């Protein structure tokens, strides 16, 4: 996160569902998606991109 390592825990589900928890930031990021037939690496990258963008939006 902005050049700083941030530890998180989470769960990934079918169709792009995910929950990621960042305890040190009191942050929970939940994604509910519906791409149930897309198992490509690109689908996972897009889903992780949502989490990354939320972290980047937090002021340092």
C-alpha positions in Angstrom: 0.0 0.0 0.0 1.7 3.1 -1.2 5.1 1.4 -0.8 4.2 -0.2 2.5 3.6 -3.8 3.2 0.0 -4.4 4.4 -1.0 -7.8 5.8 -4.5 -9.1 5.1 -6.6 -12.2 5.4 -9.4 -13.2 3.2 -11.6 -15.7 1.5 -12.2 -16.1 -2.2 -15.3 -17.7 -3.6 -16.9 -18.9 -6.8 -17.9 -16.3 -9.4 -15.6 -13.5 -8.1 -17.0 -13.3 -4.5 -14.3 -12.2 -2.0 -13.7 -10.7 1.4 -10.4 -9.2 2.4 -9.8 -8.0 6.0 -6.9 -5.6 6.8 -6.9 -5.5 10.7 -4.3 -2.7 11.0 -6.5 -0.4 8.9 -9.8 -1.5 10.4 -10.8 -2.2 6.8 -13.0 -4.9 5.2 -13.4 -5.0 1.4 -16.2 -7.2 0.1 -16.7 -7.9 -3.6 -19.9 -9.6 -4.9 -19.6 -10.4 -8.5 -21.3 -12.7 -11.0 -18.8 -14.0 -13.5 -19.4 -17.7 -12.7 -18.1 -19.1 -16.0 -14.9 -17.2 -16.2 -12.0 -19.1 -14.6 -9.3 -17.3 -16.5 -6.3 -15.7 -14.7 -7.6 -12.3 -16.0 -10.8 -12.7 -13.9 -8.7 -13.1 -10.7 -6.6 -10.1 -11.7 -9.6 -7.9 -12.0 -11.0 -9.0 -8.7 -7.7 -8.3 -6.9 -7.6 -4.9 -8.7 -10.6 -3.8 -6.8 -8.8 -4.5 -3.5 -5.6 -2.9 -4.7 -7.5 0.3 -5.8 -9.2 0.6 -2.4 -5.9 0.4 -0.6 -4.4 3.0 -2.9 -7.2 5.4 -2.1 -6.4 5.4 1.6 -4.2 8.4 2.5 -0.7 7.4 3.8 
